[in-house]
Each structure stands twice: as structure tokens, then as C-alpha cells.
Amino acid sequence: MVERFLNEDVSIVEARVNPVTGSVLVLHAPNTPSRFIAGLVRDAVTRSLACTDAEHTAAPVDAVNHPDIRPRQGAGAGDGRVPLGGSGGRPGPARLGKWSAVLLGGGAAAVAITACGKFALTVLGQPLISLGLAAAATAVVVRKAWRRQADREQPGSREVAMWRRPLRRIVGRHRRQLGAATALSVFAQLAEITLYALVPSIVLVLARGESAFLARLGVAGVATQLPVLVGAAALACLTMAALGYGADVAWRRLGQTIEDDWRIRTYAHVQRLAPVDLENERTSRVNTVLTEDISQLGSFVGTNLHDVVQLATSLAVLVPVYLLLAPQLAWVAFAPVPLVAWLSFRSHERAVADHVASGKHRWRLHNRMADNLQAHTTIKVTCTETHETTRVSELSREYRDANRSTDRSAAAQTQILRLSACSALVGTLLLGGRAVLGGGLPAEAFGPLIEMPGNALGKLTRLGTITDQYQRTLAALGRVQALNDLPVESGADLPHLPTQRVKGEIELRKVTFAYPGRQATLRSTSLAIAAGRTTGIVGPTGAGKSTIAKLLMRFRHADQGQVLLDGVDVRDLGLSDLRHAIGYVTQEPFLFDSTIAENIRYGTFHATDAQLIAAAHTAGAHSFIADLPAGYDTLVGERGAALSGGQKQRIALARTILRDPPIVILDEATSAVDNETEASIQRALQVFGSNRTMIVIAHRLATVRGADRIYVLGDSGLVTEHGTHEELLALGGTYTNLWTLQAGQQVSA
């Protein structure tokens, strides 16, 4: 009955109803809205229900003709009406109406679903609506993934993202290079899209014959159009390759330039930092910023920005092409975008988790092997070769199994992403093919659209990686910027102090200084160091001896009081001039991984060989250097690992002697040499130190025995005794006790 009512309407070509499932198939004119057809279906169902109820209530049922229907005892017998219910046979009219309502309700639901589906297709068929929905869904996916990655992996990247134009900060003054690389990427991507559009067009010309579009352009005949299209495809292929190569090189060069620029500027800034700030930041952390974090900036620009430009170009071409050539198919191209974006983020997050798990096994394996190589002698001594081999084998198998799981997961995720991206191709072929067969879409317009969605969605699969790298880049930029925001040392613009004008008179006036979080190392310390004389400073550990040297070098600043050089506060002197005037040799000097000659010449790069050898003689280093096979050309290794502690101290002392500063501070500079070598060095320093201010800081009193004045420091840097060696022994105080103790140890030794 529903079928009859529908077929009566002139708007419907044909209608069929399945009596079993209740589904309704309606064939109507293409220009008839689906909402109107749904209204007709609802009216037909309503009319059918009304007619069914009327028939069953008005027409009596003949019990003779229907012997299976038995009247209910005691009521209703012989009244010509169907009982409300019976114990057997067919159900009465009420039950029949109930089942009819259930069946017809199911049919109506199916009709509603079908109508809604068609309505949804009609809505999605509106290109602007489908584009808006896809854009909104993609924006939601990206925003959630962005927040998730920022909160989980890159703390601090949100704050950096709040900066205005963080990418502009990264690129800096290299905007022209950025523009050139972007243009190359855009044109290379356009060439690639053109190639993918021409290939289906060639196939269509072969299959369907002459292209009307080309014929209107004056290229008539298949024999003529085919070579033209093939030549255009070849040209697009060559252009794509050439521009792609140029874009890759331009982006990589830009990334390297940005990395080099940031590293040079940041390293120059680090060199101007105060030692205290550098100590607070930790050398390893600063080195990580200078290497890994700055490399992240260059890597993102050189690689990921290239991907962003390609993706943006693909989508920028895909949207208008579909809106112009096949708006009815736009939703097919746009619908997978949010799904592919979500899958891209999801697969990347899982891949990161898998690699973290695999990395733990790799770290355990590599750490064990490194320990074993360093403990090779211990393993031999304890005869545990088999044990270590077994242990490393177990760790290697665990690492192998973790990698297999990671590889399976990565392969599955890649194929899922590819399948999702290919769904656009399948949908385009299906619906586009039907549109071409129905005459709603020209074949020439359909051809170029076949490959476009897959090309764009294929690039969209990298969205998760790009977003993650961007978050990492923002976090890296934050750390680099924090390092660049540290204040530099002051004093670069103070008056010039020529080295030849420095007399070397030093005075501490009631100086108080405390390291952060500690008690005062110096408390109202006052002492005077005469110009052109040798002054010794001794005392227990923590008395502030090395702190005095750091205050004089302006590595630290006094909390109270003054440190004076020739009557002028060192904070009022040019920083570079001050440090040029002072030679500072520490207990643990640093040697660069270079030759002995280069280490001695460091800071005095134009010194002659004769001057270098003379400085080595004075420092007592020439004898052991001459015994080395390569002499002064011997490589000392990392931090001077190829030399002993005493040899390193003598090379550092020779470096300072070669500089020939008017003031020299020796902070336990000969603590690692034997007594005989130290005596030889002291004799040489007596000659070198004549008319030069020498400050000798030592625990070993024999080192300062020949000083013109010796200061003995007590707790909080207070001067407890001062005088010459003989005068201090005559006092019978702290210095005398220390001298007696050390002299007794020497005799015992």
C-alpha cells in the first residue's frame, strides 16, 4: 500500500517497498530535494496505517469462512466482531494492528534513516559546507593533539608559543632565503600536481578519443593531442625534479645557515657571561643548548618547514580545483582530512612510545657493553667472561624483541594511514565515475581529480611528525632564548687600563663575601699586597684563599667592601684590561686537546719559538717536553689526559709566564709536582717574579717560604697572622704549628 501511494505521486519515477525488511527504495528526479521525498514517504506510511485500521474495524469476520477463529466464551460470541484475543489461530484485529504498527514502525525508521542519509549526502554535497566541516574537525583534532603533545613531551613550549611569531624569531634576518625556498617548494609542488593531473588526462584521451578542451585550444585530433599531453607530462616531470632539487638544497642551506647563525651568536653571548652565571647553568646543560637545541632549530627549518609548504600548497590547490571542476565531489576529497590528521597524530604518539620502550633496552645494552669494555681487566681478573657474554646476549635479545614490536607497529600504522588516504581515491572513482556516466560531470574535468586527493592526503600523514617537531622546536627555542637572556659581564665600556701602567698594588678593605646558600667565606677581611713583591696566602680549607683570587679577577663580586688595584676599585676598571694585567694559574689547569706548543701559546698566539721555550724553561717544563718523541708537537689529549698532573701544571705555568703579566696569581699551581721540581720552579720564579706582583696561594708552606710577606687566614677569612717566614715562626702561633707538622711529615717521608 505504501508502494502504491508513492507511485501515485508525479515527483517519483518509481518506488519499491520490501515487505520483509520494510526498506523503501525511491527513484526520483535529480532536482527533487531529498527532504521533499522524505515527506512523501512519511505521508504514504501514515495513509497506509489509517487504511489498515479502518479495514479491520469495519469489516465483520465470518466465522464460517474462517473456522480457525473461535469466539471467546461468554462475551462477544456471535456479535460479528473479532475478539480482542484468542487462545489459538490468527491474532485478532488489535493484535494484528499491533504487529502492523511494529512492522510499519521499523519500515518508517528505515525510511527515516535512508532519508537522513540522503539528506546528509545532500548537505555534504554542498561544497562550502563539506569544506567547513572538514576544516572544523581538522582544527579540533590538531588543537587537541597540540595540547596533548605540549603537556606530555615539551614542557614550556606553550609559553614559547605565546610569543609573537616564534618562527620569525627563529628565521631572523634570513627572510629572503626563506622566501626563495618557499617559492621553490610551491612551484615544485605545483609541477608535481600538474604531472598527476596530466597522466589521467592522457589515459582518457586514449580511451575516449579527442579532448574537446584541447580542440578548443586549437590542438585537434588524438594523434596530435597525445604527443602534446605526453610532452607536457615530461616537462612537468623535469620541472618537478629540478625545482624539487632546488627546494631541498635551499631549505637545507637555510636550516644550516640559521643553525650557524644562532650558534655563533649564542656562543659569543656565552663567552661574555659571568663565570658565576655559567656555573649556575651547568656546563653540560649549556653545551646541550649550543649543540642539540640549536640543531633542532636548523633541522626544523631545513626539513619540516619544507613539508609544511608542500602540504599547504597541495591543500590550497585541492580546494579550489574541486570547488570549480566538481563541487558535487568536494566532500569525498575533504571528508578523509580530519581522519587522516587524527590517525597521523595517533600513529606518531604510538611510535614515540614504542621508541621510548625500545630506547630503554638499547640504553641498558649499550651501557653494559661500555662498562664491560672499561672493566676489561676486572673481568679478566675475576674470570667472568662467560657471565658477561651471557648477560650481554640476554640484553641484546630483549633489544631485538623490542625493535620487532616497534617495527610491526610502525608498519601497521603506515599502512592504515595509506589506506585512509587512498579512501579518497576510491570515493572519487566511485562517485565521480557515476557522475560522469550520468552526465553530471564532464570526463575531462574528472580526469585531473583522480590523483589529487591521494597526493594531498599522503602529505597530510606527516602532520603528526611536523607538529611534534614544532613543539620540540618551540621548547628548544625557549632554552636557547633563556641562555641568551642571561646578563653579560659589566665593565666592557669602562676606561682603558694599559698593562704597562699597572703597578700591581692590591688591597682588600673590609671585604665580605658569601657563596649563595652558604655562610660568609670572607667577613670584613682586610689585607694589603705590595706592588712588585711576592705575597703568600695560607690557611685551612674554606678560609677563602681562592675566593680572594676570584674577587680580584672579578669572577665574583664582593657583597661588601672593596677590592682595589693601584687604589682603584676593580669594578671601575675595564674588564678585559684587568684580566690582561693578571696571570692566573689554578690547581687544576685546563689544557685543550691540542699540542703542547699550542697550549703554551694560548692567549699569546704570536709568540716565537724562542719565547715559548724560554717560558717552558722557567716553568720547569722543558726537560720533560724534550724527552717526548714529538717534543712540543705532542698531543696532550682531552683535558691533557696524556700528561700527569704535575706536567699539566707546569704547562699552564709556562702559558702564564709567556703572557708576561704584571700580576701573577698561583693558586696551588705547583701542588702536583714533587719537592725537587717545585724547588727548581721556585728558583726560576724568583727571577721571573722580580719587580712583579706575585700572589702565591698554597697549603704547603714550603711553597711560600721565600715570600716577602705571608698572610695566615683563619675562619671567615680573618687574617690571624702576617709577616715573613722567620717572623711568623718567631710568633709561635698557627703558622709555627703548621710548619712543624709539615716539616715532621717531610722528615718522616
FIZA-742404 format. One record per residue (C-alpha): x, y, z. Coordinates in steps of 0.1 Angstrom, whole numbers, plus 5000, padded with zeros to 4 digits. Layout:
N
SITE  east  north    up
SITE     X      Y     Z
...
END
This chain:
749
SITE  east  north    up
SITE  5000   5000  5000
SITE  5029   5024  5008
SITE  5044   5015  4974
SITE  5010   5023  4957
SITE  5007   5056  4974
SITE  5043   5066  4965
SITE  5039   5056  4928
SITE  5008   5078  4926
SITE  5029   5110  4931
SITE  5042   5126  4899
SITE  5075   5135  4916
SITE  5085   5099  4920
SITE  5097   5078  4890
SITE  5094   5045  4908
SITE  5090   5033  4944
SITE  5095   4998  4958
SITE  5089   4986  4994
SITE  5104   4954  5008
SITE  5076   4937  5028
SITE  5102   4917  5049
SITE  5126   4944  5059
SITE  5103   4974  5055
SITE  5130   4993  5035
SITE  5119   5017  5008
SITE  5137   5024  4975
SITE  5126   5056  4958
SITE  5139   5067  4924
SITE  5131   5104  4918
SITE  5142   5133  4896
SITE  5177   5146  4904
SITE  5164   5181  4911
SITE  5139   5170  4937
SITE  5151   5177  4972
SITE  5156   5147  4995
SITE  5136   5164  5022
SITE  5105   5166  5000
SITE  5108   5129  4991
SITE  5111   5121  5028
SITE  5079   5140  5035
SITE  5061   5119  5008
SITE  5073   5087  5024
SITE  5060   5098  5058
SITE  5026   5107  5043
SITE  5024   5073  5025
SITE  5032   5054  5057
SITE  5005   5074  5076
SITE  4979   5068  5050
SITE  4987   5031  5048
SITE  4983   5028  5086
SITE  4950   5046  5086
SITE  4936   5024  5058
SITE  4947   4992  5076
SITE  4930   5001  5108
SITE  4898   5011  5090
SITE  4895   4978  5072
SITE  4900   4957  5103
SITE  4875   4976  5125
SITE  4847   4980  5099
SITE  4845   4946  5081
SITE  4830   4917  5102
SITE  4848   4884  5101
SITE  4827   4853  5090
SITE  4834   4825  5114
SITE  4822   4800  5089
SITE  4846   4812  5063
SITE  4873   4814  5089
SITE  4868   4783  5111
SITE  4902   4787  5128
SITE  4889   4818  5146
SITE  4870   4809  5177
SITE  4848   4834  5196
SITE  4858   4839  5232
SITE  4835   4822  5257
SITE  4809   4843  5275
SITE  4813   4875  5256
SITE  4813   4886  5220
SITE  4801   4853  5206
SITE  4780   4858  5175
SITE  4782   4895  5176
SITE  4801   4896  5143
SITE  4832   4912  5158
SITE  4867   4898  5161
SITE  4875   4890  5197
SITE  4902   4911  5213
SITE  4923   4879  5218
SITE  4920   4842  5214
SITE  4938   4812  5226
SITE  4946   4799  5192
SITE  4945   4807  5155
SITE  4954   4840  5140
SITE  4955   4871  5162
SITE  4926   4894  5164
SITE  4924   4928  5149
SITE  4940   4945  5179
SITE  4970   4921  5178
SITE  4972   4925  5140
SITE  4972   4962  5144
SITE  4999   4959  5170
SITE  5022   4938  5147
SITE  5014   4960  5118
SITE  5024   4990  5138
SITE  5057   4973  5147
SITE  5065   4963  5112
SITE  5055   4997  5097
SITE  5074   5015  5125
SITE  5105   4996  5116
SITE  5099   5004  5080
SITE  5094   5041  5089
SITE  5127   5040  5108
SITE  5144   5025  5078
SITE  5128   5051  5056
SITE  5139   5079  5080
SITE  5175   5066  5081
SITE  5175   5064  5044
SITE  5160   5098  5041
SITE  5185   5112  5066
SITE  5214   5095  5048
SITE  5203   5111  5016
SITE  5198   5143  5034
SITE  5233   5141  5048
SITE  5246   5134  5014
SITE  5227   5164  5000
SITE  5242   5186  5028
SITE  5277   5173  5022
SITE  5272   5178  4986
SITE  5272   5215  4993
SITE  5310   5221  4988
SITE  5313   5250  5012
SITE  5295   5231  5040
SITE  5317   5200  5035
SITE  5348   5221  5034
SITE  5338   5239  5066
SITE  5330   5207  5084
SITE  5363   5192  5074
SITE  5382   5223  5084
SITE  5365   5225  5118
SITE  5370   5188  5125
SITE  5407   5190  5115
SITE  5411   5221  5137
SITE  5397   5202  5167
SITE  5420   5172  5160
SITE  5451   5194  5157
SITE  5442   5215  5187
SITE  5438   5185  5210
SITE  5469   5168  5197
SITE  5488   5201  5201
SITE  5478   5204  5237
SITE  5485   5168  5244
SITE  5520   5169  5229
SITE  5528   5202  5246
SITE  5517   5189  5281
SITE  5533   5155  5278
SITE  5566   5159  5260
SITE  5576   5195  5257
SITE  5571   5215  5290
SITE  5575   5252  5284
SITE  5566   5251  5247
SITE  5532   5267  5254
SITE  5549   5297  5269
SITE  5571   5299  5238
SITE  5541   5295  5215
SITE  5526   5326  5232
SITE  5554   5346  5218
SITE  5545   5367  5188
SITE  5557   5349  5156
SITE  5581   5324  5171
SITE  5591   5312  5136
SITE  5600   5348  5127
SITE  5623   5347  5157
SITE  5640   5316  5145
SITE  5644   5327  5109
SITE  5656   5362  5120
SITE  5674   5381  5093
SITE  5672   5353  5067
SITE  5637   5360  5055
SITE  5649   5364  5019
SITE  5663   5329  5019
SITE  5631   5317  5035
SITE  5610   5334  5007
SITE  5632   5318  4980
SITE  5630   5283  4995
SITE  5592   5287  4999
SITE  5588   5298  4963
SITE  5608   5268  4951
SITE  5587   5244  4972
SITE  5555   5259  4959
SITE  5564   5257  4923
SITE  5579   5222  4927
SITE  5546   5210  4943
SITE  5526   5227  4915
SITE  5547   5208  4890
SITE  5540   5175  4908
SITE  5503   5182  4909
SITE  5503   5191  4872
SITE  5520   5158  4865
SITE  5495   5138  4884
SITE  5467   5157  4866
SITE  5481   5151  4832
SITE  5485   5113  4835
SITE  5448   5105  4838
SITE  5440   5130  4811
SITE  5463   5110  4787
SITE  5445   5078  4796
SITE  5412   5095  4789
SITE  5423   5107  4755
SITE  5434   5071  4747
SITE  5401   5057  4760
SITE  5376   5082  4748
SITE  5392   5099  4719
SITE  5398   5135  4712
SITE  5397   5161  4741
SITE  5372   5188  4734
SITE  5391   5212  4757
SITE  5423   5208  4737
SITE  5404   5210  4704
SITE  5390   5244  4715
SITE  5426   5255  4721
SITE  5435   5245  4685
SITE  5450   5211  4692
SITE  5428   5188  4673
SITE  5429   5150  4668
SITE  5441   5123  4691
SITE  5473   5118  4671
SITE  5482   5155  4679
SITE  5468   5157  4714
SITE  5486   5127  4727
SITE  5521   5139  4720
SITE  5512   5173  4734
SITE  5499   5158  4766
SITE  5529   5134  4769
SITE  5553   5163  4762
SITE  5536   5184  4789
SITE  5538   5155  4813
SITE  5575   5151  4806
SITE  5581   5188  4810
SITE  5562   5187  4843
SITE  5583   5157  4854
SITE  5616   5175  4846
SITE  5603   5207  4862
SITE  5593   5188  4893
SITE  5627   5172  4896
SITE  5646   5204  4890
SITE  5625   5225  4914
SITE  5624   5198  4940
SITE  5662   5195  4940
SITE  5665   5233  4942
SITE  5639   5234  4970
SITE  5657   5206  4990
SITE  5690   5224  4987
SITE  5676   5258  4995
SITE  5658   5245  5026
SITE  5688   5226  5039
SITE  5711   5255  5033
SITE  5686   5278  5051
SITE  5685   5254  5080
SITE  5723   5252  5082
SITE  5726   5290  5080
SITE  5701   5295  5108
SITE  5718   5269  5129
SITE  5752   5285  5123
SITE  5738   5320  5130
SITE  5722   5310  5162
SITE  5752   5290  5174
SITE  5777   5318  5167
SITE  5755   5345  5183
SITE  5747   5323  5214
SITE  5783   5312  5219
SITE  5795   5347  5216
SITE  5770   5357  5243
SITE  5780   5327  5265
SITE  5816   5339  5263
SITE  5805   5373  5278
SITE  5787   5357  5307
SITE  5799   5360  5342
SITE  5816   5328  5354
SITE  5790   5326  5383
SITE  5761   5325  5358
SITE  5778   5299  5337
SITE  5784   5278  5368
SITE  5748   5281  5378
SITE  5736   5269  5344
SITE  5760   5239  5344
SITE  5784   5233  5316
SITE  5766   5202  5303
SITE  5733   5220  5301
SITE  5748   5250  5282
SITE  5766   5226  5259
SITE  5733   5208  5251
SITE  5717   5242  5242
SITE  5746   5251  5220
SITE  5745   5217  5202
SITE  5712   5198  5203
SITE  5687   5227  5208
SITE  5702   5249  5182
SITE  5705   5219  5158
SITE  5668   5214  5164
SITE  5661   5249  5152
SITE  5680   5244  5120
SITE  5666   5209  5114
SITE  5630   5220  5117
SITE  5635   5249  5093
SITE  5655   5227  5069
SITE  5632   5197  5068
SITE  5598   5202  5084
SITE  5590   5237  5071
SITE  5596   5222  5036
SITE  5569   5196  5044
SITE  5545   5223  5057
SITE  5548   5243  5025
SITE  5542   5213  5003
SITE  5512   5203  5024
SITE  5498   5238  5023
SITE  5503   5240  4986
SITE  5486   5207  4980
SITE  5455   5217  5000
SITE  5455   5252  4985
SITE  5452   5236  4951
SITE  5429   5208  4960
SITE  5402   5231  4975
SITE  5396   5255  4945
SITE  5401   5228  4919
SITE  5373   5207  4934
SITE  5351   5237  4940
SITE  5354   5248  4904
SITE  5355   5215  4885
SITE  5335   5191  4906
SITE  5318   5207  4936
SITE  5295   5177  4940
SITE  5326   5155  4947
SITE  5342   5180  4971
SITE  5331   5162  5002
SITE  5348   5130  4990
SITE  5381   5148  4989
SITE  5376   5167  5022
SITE  5359   5141  5044
SITE  5391   5120  5050
SITE  5412   5150  5060
SITE  5402   5150  5098
SITE  5405   5112  5099
SITE  5440   5112  5083
SITE  5450   5141  5106
SITE  5438   5121  5137
SITE  5455   5089  5125
SITE  5487   5108  5118
SITE  5488   5122  5154
SITE  5478   5089  5169
SITE  5503   5068  5150
SITE  5531   5093  5158
SITE  5523   5092  5195
SITE  5523   5054  5195
SITE  5556   5054  5175
SITE  5571   5077  5201
SITE  5560   5054  5229
SITE  5574   5024  5211
SITE  5607   5041  5205
SITE  5609   5051  5242
SITE  5604   5015  5252
SITE  5630   5003  5227
SITE  5654   5031  5238
SITE  5654   5018  5273
SITE  5665   4984  5262
SITE  5691   5000  5239
SITE  5705   5021  5267
SITE  5708   4991  5290
SITE  5726   4971  5263
SITE  5750   4999  5254
SITE  5756   5008  5290
SITE  5765   4973  5299
SITE  5789   4969  5269
SITE  5806   5002  5277
SITE  5810   4992  5313
SITE  5825   4958  5302
SITE  5850   4974  5279
SITE  5862   4998  5307
SITE  5862   4970  5332
SITE  5881   4946  5309
SITE  5909   4940  5334
SITE  5884   4934  5363
SITE  5865   4908  5342
SITE  5898   4890  5334
SITE  5909   4890  5370
SITE  5875   4876  5382
SITE  5872   4851  5353
SITE  5836   4863  5345
SITE  5839   4864  5307
SITE  5812   4838  5303
SITE  5789   4856  5327
SITE  5792   4889  5309
SITE  5788   4873  5275
SITE  5755   4857  5287
SITE  5743   4889  5302
SITE  5750   4909  5270
SITE  5733   4882  5249
SITE  5701   4885  5271
SITE  5701   4923  5268
SITE  5707   4921  5230
SITE  5677   4897  5226
SITE  5655   4920  5247
SITE  5665   4949  5225
SITE  5659   4928  5193
SITE  5624   4918  5205
SITE  5615   4954  5214
SITE  5626   4965  5180
SITE  5605   4938  5163
SITE  5574   4951  5182
SITE  5582   4986  5172
SITE  5587   4977  5136
SITE  5554   4958  5134
SITE  5536   4987  5150
SITE  5552   5012  5126
SITE  5544   4991  5096
SITE  5508   4987  5106
SITE  5504   5024  5113
SITE  5519   5033  5079
SITE  5495   5010  5060
SITE  5465   5023  5080
SITE  5474   5058  5071
SITE  5479   5048  5035
SITE  5446   5030  5034
SITE  5428   5061  5049
SITE  5445   5083  5023
SITE  5435   5060  4995
SITE  5399   5061  5005
SITE  5396   5095  4989
SITE  5408   5080  4956
SITE  5383   5051  4958
SITE  5355   5076  4967
SITE  5364   5099  4938
SITE  5365   5070  4913
SITE  5331   5057  4925
SITE  5311   5088  4928
SITE  5330   5107  4901
SITE  5325   5078  4877
SITE  5288   5077  4884
SITE  5286   5114  4878
SITE  5304   5111  4845
SITE  5281   5082  4834
SITE  5251   5102  4845
SITE  5263   5132  4826
SITE  5266   5154  4856
SITE  5304   5157  4854
SITE  5325   5161  4822
SITE  5351   5134  4818
SITE  5378   5160  4811
SITE  5371   5176  4844
SITE  5370   5143  4862
SITE  5404   5131  4849
SITE  5427   5155  4867
SITE  5408   5150  4900
SITE  5416   5113  4903
SITE  5451   5116  4919
SITE  5448   5149  4937
SITE  5432   5138  4970
SITE  5457   5110  4974
SITE  5486   5133  4968
SITE  5474   5158  4993
SITE  5464   5133  5020
SITE  5497   5114  5015
SITE  5514   5146  5027
SITE  5489   5151  5054
SITE  5501   5118  5071
SITE  5532   5137  5081
SITE  5512   5162  5102
SITE  5518   5144  5135
SITE  5555   5144  5130
SITE  5555   5180  5119
SITE  5535   5191  5149
SITE  5557   5171  5173
SITE  5589   5186  5158
SITE  5573   5221  5160
SITE  5567   5216  5197
SITE  5602   5204  5202
SITE  5615   5234  5183
SITE  5595   5258  5205
SITE  5609   5242  5236
SITE  5644   5243  5222
SITE  5639   5280  5212
SITE  5628   5287  5248
SITE  5660   5272  5262
SITE  5682   5290  5237
SITE  5664   5323  5244
SITE  5668   5318  5281
SITE  5705   5313  5277
SITE  5707   5345  5256
SITE  5687   5364  5282
SITE  5714   5358  5309
SITE  5731   5391  5316
SITE  5767   5396  5303
SITE  5796   5408  5324
SITE  5797   5445  5330
SITE  5828   5466  5326
SITE  5834   5464  5289
SITE  5828   5501  5284
SITE  5849   5513  5314
SITE  5881   5534  5309
SITE  5910   5517  5292
SITE  5938   5505  5315
SITE  5971   5499  5297
SITE  5991   5469  5311
SITE  6023   5489  5313
SITE  6007   5514  5337
SITE  5997   5487  5362
SITE  6019   5488  5393
SITE  6003   5458  5410
SITE  5994   5472  5444
SITE  5964   5453  5457
SITE  5943   5459  5488
SITE  5912   5443  5503
SITE  5892   5467  5525
SITE  5867   5450  5549
SITE  5855   5426  5522
SITE  5826   5404  5530
SITE  5815   5377  5505
SITE  5793   5346  5507
SITE  5785   5320  5481
SITE  5747   5315  5475
SITE  5731   5295  5503
SITE  5763   5294  5524
SITE  5778   5312  5553
SITE  5802   5341  5546
SITE  5835   5328  5533
SITE  5851   5363  5539
SITE  5839   5385  5567
SITE  5854   5420  5569
SITE  5887   5407  5555
SITE  5914   5433  5551
SITE  5949   5428  5537
SITE  5974   5447  5516
SITE  5997   5432  5488
SITE  6027   5454  5479
SITE  6035   5461  5443
SITE  6064   5442  5428
SITE  6067   5418  5458
SITE  6058   5382  5464
SITE  6029   5376  5489
SITE  6019   5342  5502
SITE  5984   5334  5515
SITE  5980   5302  5536
SITE  5953   5288  5558
SITE  5929   5258  5562
SITE  5905   5247  5535
SITE  5875   5270  5533
SITE  5893   5300  5547
SITE  5887   5320  5515
SITE  5922   5319  5498
SITE  5909   5311  5463
SITE  5879   5334  5468
SITE  5903   5364  5471
SITE  5918   5355  5437
SITE  5883   5352  5422
SITE  5873   5386  5436
SITE  5904   5401  5422
SITE  5897   5386  5387
SITE  5861   5397  5390
SITE  5848   5362  5387
SITE  5828   5370  5418
SITE  5818   5404  5433
SITE  5822   5414  5470
SITE  5789   5417  5489
SITE  5805   5445  5510
SITE  5838   5463  5510
SITE  5863   5469  5482
SITE  5889   5451  5462
SITE  5914   5477  5449
SITE  5941   5476  5423
SITE  5965   5506  5424
SITE  5939   5523  5446
SITE  5910   5519  5421
SITE  5881   5495  5427
SITE  5884   5467  5403
SITE  5847   5472  5394
SITE  5856   5505  5380
SITE  5883   5491  5357
SITE  5879   5478  5322
SITE  5872   5441  5325
SITE  5894   5429  5296
SITE  5922   5452  5307
SITE  5920   5440  5343
SITE  5923   5403  5332
SITE  5951   5411  5308
SITE  5971   5425  5337
SITE  5967   5394  5358
SITE  5980   5359  5351
SITE  5960   5332  5370
SITE  5972   5296  5373
SITE  5948   5273  5392
SITE  5954   5240  5409
SITE  5936   5221  5381
SITE  5945   5239  5349
SITE  5927   5232  5317
SITE  5946   5220  5287
SITE  5930   5219  5252
SITE  5931   5188  5231
SITE  5960   5201  5210
SITE  5998   5201  5211
SITE  6019   5213  5240
SITE  6032   5242  5219
SITE  5996   5254  5211
SITE  5986   5251  5248
SITE  6015   5272  5259
SITE  6009   5298  5232
SITE  5972   5300  5241
SITE  5965   5337  5247
SITE  5998   5347  5232
SITE  5994   5333  5197
SITE  6022   5353  5180
SITE  6049   5343  5204
SITE  6081   5330  5188
SITE  6096   5295  5194
SITE  6124   5310  5214
SITE  6100   5328  5237
SITE  6079   5297  5241
SITE  6109   5275  5250
SITE  6122   5302  5274
SITE  6088   5302  5292
SITE  6089   5264  5294
SITE  6123   5265  5309
SITE  6111   5290  5336
SITE  6082   5267  5344
SITE  6104   5237  5347
SITE  6086   5220  5318
SITE  6113   5220  5291
SITE  6131   5189  5303
SITE  6101   5165  5302
SITE  6088   5181  5269
SITE  6122   5175  5253
SITE  6121   5138  5263
SITE  6088   5132  5245
SITE  6091   5117  5210
SITE  6072   5146  5193
SITE  6085   5173  5217
SITE  6064   5204  5217
SITE  6043   5189  5190
SITE  6030   5162  5213
SITE  5992   5160  5215
SITE  5981   5162  5251
SITE  5947   5146  5246
SITE  5913   5156  5260
SITE  5918   5179  5290
SITE  5955   5169  5290
SITE  5948   5132  5296
SITE  5981   5121  5282
SITE  6001   5141  5309
SITE  6004   5138  5346
SITE  5990   5164  5370
SITE  6024   5180  5376
SITE  6032   5182  5339
SITE  5998   5199  5332
SITE  6005   5224  5360
SITE  6039   5233  5345
SITE  6025   5238  5310
SITE  5998   5261  5324
SITE  6025   5280  5344
SITE  6045   5283  5311
SITE  6014   5297  5294
SITE  6012   5325  5321
SITE  6049   5332  5320
SITE  6047   5336  5282
SITE  6020   5362  5287
SITE  6043   5382  5310
SITE  6016   5400  5330
SITE  6025   5425  5358
SITE  6005   5405  5383
SITE  6006   5367  5387
SITE  5983   5346  5410
SITE  5995   5310  5416
SITE  5966   5291  5433
SITE  5982   5258  5444
SITE  5999   5259  5410
SITE  6027   5235  5420
SITE  6007   5212  5443
SITE  6011   5182  5420
SITE  6049   5184  5415
SITE  6075   5168  5436
SITE  6096   5187  5461
SITE  6127   5188  5438
SITE  6107   5201  5408
SITE  6090   5226  5430
SITE  6123   5239  5443
SITE  6135   5243  5408
SITE  6104   5261  5397
SITE  6107   5285  5427
SITE  6142   5294  5418
SITE  6131   5302  5383
SITE  6101   5322  5396
SITE  6123   5343  5418
SITE  6140   5356  5386
SITE  6107   5358  5368
SITE  6089   5375  5397
SITE  6114   5403  5403
SITE  6096   5436  5401
SITE  6064   5417  5396
SITE  6034   5413  5420
SITE  6032   5376  5428
SITE  6004   5361  5449
SITE  6011   5325  5459
SITE  5982   5306  5475
SITE  5993   5273  5490
SITE  5987   5246  5516
SITE  6023   5235  5515
SITE  6042   5262  5535
SITE  6075   5254  5517
SITE  6059   5269  5486
SITE  6056   5304  5503
SITE  6087   5302  5524
SITE  6106   5328  5503
SITE  6077   5352  5501
SITE  6082   5388  5511
SITE  6050   5387  5532
SITE  6028   5358  5543
SITE  5991   5361  5554
SITE  5976   5334  5575
SITE  5938   5332  5572
SITE  5915   5318  5598
SITE  5878   5312  5599
SITE  5857   5335  5576
SITE  5889   5348  5560
SITE  5901   5368  5590
SITE  5938   5375  5590
SITE  5952   5358  5621
SITE  5989   5363  5614
SITE  6011   5380  5588
SITE  6048   5386  5583
SITE  6078   5369  5568
SITE  6086   5332  5572
SITE  6110   5340  5601
SITE  6087   5365  5618
SITE  6058   5340  5618
SITE  6080   5312  5632
SITE  6090   5336  5659
SITE  6054   5342  5669
SITE  6049   5306  5678
SITE  6013   5306  5666
SITE  5993   5289  5639
SITE  6019   5292  5612
SITE  6046   5277  5635
SITE  6024   5247  5643
SITE  6017   5241  5606
SITE  6053   5244  5597
SITE  6064   5220  5625
SITE  6037   5195  5614
SITE  6046   5196  5577
SITE  6084   5196  5584
SITE  6079   5165  5605
SITE  6059   5148  5578
SITE  6087   5156  5553
SITE  6113   5142  5576
SITE  6092   5110  5582
SITE  6088   5107  5545
END
